[in-house]
Amino acid sequence: MSNPRNEVFISLGDGSEDSVGLSNSSVPPAPPAPTAGMAEIIAPAVKPVPESASASAPSTSESPFDIRMAKAKKRYIEKAKKKTLDRYEVQESRRAPRIQIDQGVVLASWVFAVAVAFITSAIVSFNGITSVAVFVGLSQAWMASLFFFFIELMYLLFLLAYLILSSRTDDEGNRESTAGAIMGMVFFAAVAVGANGFHTGDFWEWNFTEPRFWAGFVLSISAPLAIISISKMASRVVFASAVRVD
């Protein structure tokens, strides 16, 4: 194989195209293609370590002393919890037993007390209603008592109607309307309250400056008002209410 030589050639033209250059034998060969660097060669050979493997690797940073302290702390917490629980159980064992108030005997007694209150209220209202009934101009004096029984009985009937309707539902599962029963209760209760108040005012000749007039007036109207309040409460405490079915 012969080494390339540096040869010079001269091209003579017509005077304006003269040129001087090297022959093809003196042109150096093209440089080789770049090869991959060391990083590209070594990278495929190094496999990445999965995160799970590195996370599952046991930690060697904790010393035996730290491990013993952690176990001792855990035992101390468990012992404190057990001691607190034992103290609570001892306290509850010394507590007096509680009474369940929502029982059938209590509710039956409550209904009996409401009946007694209704009777006493009717007796108190008897005087006021019969005294006012005389102003109607009855032919017989004994007829005045009929107004008392009529008013009290109508109030009792509307009360029962209200309690019954409040525990019923219609064909669509909605609660029965109790507006009519409530209106009847309010009307006849208002009649009893008005009759008792009017009787007290007539007794004191409508002397509004007399303190005894106001004392008697408040007491006379309190009896029928108490029955109205307790009747409404009975529908929620004792008797079952209707449950809407969706």
C-alpha positions in Angstrom: 0.0 0.0 0.0 1.4 3.4 -1.0 1.3 6.4 1.2 -0.5 9.4 -0.1 1.7 12.1 -1.4 1.2 15.8 -1.4 0.9 16.8 -5.0 0.3 20.3 -6.3 -1.4 20.9 -9.6 -1.7 24.1 -11.5 -4.5 24.8 -13.9 -3.8 27.3 -16.6 -6.7 28.9 -18.3 -7.2 31.9 -20.4 -5.7 34.1 -17.8 -8.7 34.6 -15.5 -9.3 31.1 -14.5 -5.9 30.1 -13.2 -6.1 28.0 -9.9 -3.8 26.1 -7.7 -4.9 23.1 -5.6 -4.0 19.7 -4.1 -4.6 16.5 -5.9 -7.1 13.9 -4.7 -4.4 11.7 -3.3 -3.5 14.3 -0.7 -7.1 14.8 0.8 -7.2 13.3 4.3 -9.9 10.7 4.9 -13.2 11.6 6.6 -13.3 11.3 10.3 -15.0 8.2 11.7 -18.7 8.4 13.0 -19.0 9.4 16.6 -19.3 6.5 18.9 -21.5 6.3 22.0 -20.1 7.9 25.2 -19.4 6.0 28.3 -22.7 7.0 29.9 -24.7 5.5 27.1 -22.7 2.4 27.2 -22.8 1.9 31.0 -26.5 3.0 31.5 -28.2 -0.1 30.1 -26.0 -2.3 32.2 -27.2 -0.6 35.4 -30.7 -1.7 36.4 -32.8 0.7 38.6 -33.8 -0.6 42.0 -37.6 -0.8 42.4 -39.0 1.5 45.1 -40.9 -1.3 46.8 -37.6 -3.2 47.2 -35.9 -0.2 48.7 -38.9 0.5 51.0 -39.1 -3.0 52.2 -35.5 -3.2 53.1 -35.0 -3.3 56.8 -33.9 -0.1 58.4 -30.7 -0.4 60.3 -30.8 3.1 61.7 -32.6 2.1 65.0 -30.4 0.9 67.7 -31.3 -1.9 70.1 -31.8 0.8 72.8 -34.4 2.6 70.7 -36.3 -0.6 70.1 -36.4 -1.4 73.8 -37.6 2.1 74.6 -40.4 1.9 72.0 -41.6 -1.5 73.5 -41.5 0.0 77.0 -43.6 3.0 75.9 -46.2 0.7 74.3 -46.5 -1.4 77.4 -46.9 1.8 79.5 -49.7 3.1 77.4 -51.5 -0.2 77.4 -51.2 -0.4 81.2 -52.6 3.1 81.6 -55.6 2.4 79.4 -56.3 -0.8 81.4 -56.1 1.1 84.7 -58.5 3.8 83.4 -61.0 1.2 82.3 -60.8 -0.6 85.6 -61.4 2.6 87.5 -64.4 3.4 85.3 -65.9 0.0 85.9 -65.5 0.4 89.6 -67.2 3.8 89.5 -70.2 2.5 87.4 -70.6 -0.4 89.8 -71.1 2.0 92.7 -73.6 4.1 90.8 -77.3 3.9 91.7 -79.4 2.0 89.1 -81.4 4.3 86.8 -85.1 4.0 86.3 -86.6 3.8 82.9 -89.5 6.3 82.9 -91.0 5.4 79.6 -93.0 2.4 80.8 -96.6 1.3 80.6 -97.2 1.8 84.3 -96.0 5.4 84.2 -98.1 6.2 81.1 -101.2 4.6 82.6 -100.7 6.7 85.7 -100.3 9.8 83.6 -103.6 9.1 81.8 -105.3 8.6 85.1 -103.9 11.9 86.4 -105.2 13.7 83.3 -108.6 12.2 83.8 -108.6 13.5 87.4 -107.5 16.9 86.2 -110.3 17.0 83.7 -113.0 16.1 86.3 -111.7 18.8 88.7 -111.6 21.3 85.9 -115.2 20.5 85.0 -116.3 20.9 88.6 -114.7 24.3 88.8 -116.2 25.3 85.5 -119.7 24.1 86.6 -120.3 27.1 88.8 -119.3 29.7 86.1 -121.2 28.0 83.2 -124.4 27.4 85.1 -124.4 31.0 86.5 -124.1 32.4 83.0 -126.6 30.0 81.5 -129.3 31.7 83.7 -128.9 34.8 81.5 -130.2 32.8 78.6 -133.7 33.0 80.2 -134.4 29.3 80.8 -137.9 28.2 81.9 -136.5 25.9 84.5 -133.4 26.6 86.7 -132.2 23.0 86.5 -131.7 23.4 82.7 -128.7 25.5 83.4 -126.7 22.4 84.3 -127.4 21.0 80.8 -125.2 23.7 79.3 -122.4 22.5 81.5 -122.7 18.9 80.5 -123.2 19.9 76.8 -120.1 22.1 76.7 -117.9 19.7 78.6 -119.1 16.7 76.7 -118.5 18.3 73.3 -115.0 19.3 74.3 -114.4 15.7 75.4 -115.8 14.3 72.2 -113.6 16.6 70.1 -110.6 15.6 72.2 -111.2 11.9 71.5 -111.7 12.7 67.8 -108.4 14.5 67.7 -106.5 11.7 69.5 -108.0 9.1 67.1 -107.4 11.0 63.9 -103.8 11.8 64.9 -103.1 8.0 65.1 -104.6 7.2 61.6 -103.3 7.5 58.1 -105.3 7.7 54.9 -105.1 5.4 51.8 -102.1 7.2 50.5 -100.1 6.9 53.7 -100.6 10.5 54.8 -101.8 11.6 58.2 -105.4 12.2 58.7 -106.4 15.9 59.0 -107.1 16.9 62.6 -108.1 20.5 61.8 -111.8 20.0 62.5 -111.2 18.3 65.8 -108.8 21.1 66.9 -111.3 23.8 65.9 -114.0 22.1 68.0 -111.8 21.8 71.0 -110.7 25.4 70.8 -114.3 26.7 70.4 -115.9 24.8 73.3 -112.8 25.5 75.5 -113.2 29.2 74.6 -116.8 29.1 75.6 -115.9 27.6 79.0 -113.2 30.2 79.5 -115.5 33.0 78.5 -118.3 31.8 80.8 -115.9 31.5 83.8 -114.4 34.9 83.1 -117.8 36.5 82.7 -119.1 35.0 85.9 -116.1 36.4 87.8 -116.6 39.9 86.3 -120.3 39.9 87.1 -119.6 38.8 90.7 -117.2 41.8 91.2 -119.5 44.1 89.3 -116.7 44.7 86.7 -114.6 46.6 89.1 -111.3 46.4 87.3 -109.4 48.3 90.0 -110.2 45.5 92.5 -107.2 43.1 92.8 -109.5 40.3 93.9 -111.3 40.6 90.6 -108.1 39.8 88.6 -107.2 37.0 91.0 -110.6 35.3 90.5 -110.5 35.9 86.8 -107.1 34.2 86.4 -108.2 31.2 88.5 -111.5 30.9 86.7 -110.0 30.7 83.2 -107.0 28.6 84.2 -109.0 25.4 84.6 -110.2 25.1 81.0 -106.9 26.3 79.7 -105.1 23.6 81.6 -107.3 20.9 80.1 -106.6 22.3 76.6 -102.8 22.1 77.2 -102.8 18.7 78.8 -105.0 17.2 76.1 -102.6 18.3 73.3 -99.7 16.9 75.3 -101.5 13.6 75.8 -101.4 13.0 72.0 -97.6 13.1 72.1 -96.8 11.4 75.4 -99.2 8.5 75.7 -101.0 7.8 72.4 -99.2 6.7 69.3 -99.0 9.0 66.4 -99.5 8.1 62.8 -96.4 7.2 60.8 -96.2 8.3 57.2 -95.3 5.5 54.8 -93.2 6.7 51.8 
